[in-house]
């Protein structure tokens, strides 16, 4: 990812100590929470590289827990996020992964409750910025800097054209788009970063499109 301004390097307003190990970790956890669409009952967090080596001392575990509780990077509750997660019935277990991930500050988060599951992997790439690397087994590359539609659909002709048309008709500009598929004529995932928060009417329209099976929104620019 290319940093766009000096604030991308300095990092956001945050509860420290580290923009990479704390602020970025909050955003990874929060992106997973937004992908899931609700607070999960259980989270399994696997840490790799530098995250795995220093997570307790740098507060990465508390940061990810705070993100899963939908806290932002400057939320004063972050130091007590593990205790608050336990109080709210969110069970979080931390593991260290074998080998290196695609980035030294890398985490894989599995979420579940009685209604479903989700999996997301992401990296903290500096200055509090993140890169979402995979979602539910699909390779993606969104940044979390903009509201992002995550659309799962059957890999059929016309699906992508319908998606972009609906987004355009809603008056939103597409800043970034990526598609991955598991097999020809199988399942595909499209991530679309847009310049403004998508209205509920747009989300309903996407859900009604032929062959769309699932829609999630990762929006770290808004409150709950």
GIKAPE-V934588 format. One record per backbone hydrogen bond with DSSP energy under -0.5 kcal/mol. NH is the residue of the N-H (numbers start at 0). CO is the residue of the C=O. Records with the same first field share a line. If there is no record, write none. Layout:
# GIKAPE-V934588
NH: CO / CO
This chain:
# GIKAPE-V934588
2: 0
7: 4
8: 4 / 5
9: 5
10: 6
14: 72
15: 13
21: 17
22: 17
23: 18
25: 21
26: 22
27: 23
28: 24
29: 25
30: 26
31: 27
32: 28
33: 29
34: 30
35: 31
36: 32
37: 32
40: 111
41: 111
42: 90
43: 109
44: 42 / 92
45: 43 / 107
46: 44 / 94
47: 105
48: 98
49: 103
50: 47 / 103
51: 47
52: 48
53: 49
54: 50
57: 53
58: 54 / 55
59: 54
60: 54
62: 58
63: 59
64: 60
65: 61
66: 62
67: 63
68: 64
69: 66
70: 65
74: 71
77: 74
79: 76
80: 77
83: 79
84: 80
85: 81
86: 82
87: 83
88: 85
89: 84
90: 40 / 88
91: 89
92: 42
94: 44
96: 46 / 94
105: 47 / 103
106: 121
107: 45
108: 119
109: 43
110: 117
111: 41
112: 115
115: 112
117: 110
119: 108
120: 133
121: 106
122: 130
123: 104
124: 122 / 128
125: 128
128: 125
129: 142
130: 122
131: 141
132: 120 / 130
133: 120
134: 137
135: 118
137: 134
139: 132 / 137
147: 217
148: 191
149: 215
150: 148 / 189
151: 149 / 213
152: 187
153: 210
154: 185
155: 153
158: 155
161: 157
162: 158
163: 159
164: 160
165: 161
166: 162
167: 163
168: 164
169: 165
170: 167
171: 166
174: 172 / 192
175: 192
177: 190
179: 188
181: 186
182: 186
185: 182
187: 152
188: 179
189: 150
190: 177
191: 148
192: 175
193: 146
194: 172
201: 198
202: 198
203: 199
204: 200
205: 201
206: 202
207: 203
208: 204 / 205
211: 208
212: 151
213: 151
215: 149
216: 33
217: 147
218: 216
221: 218
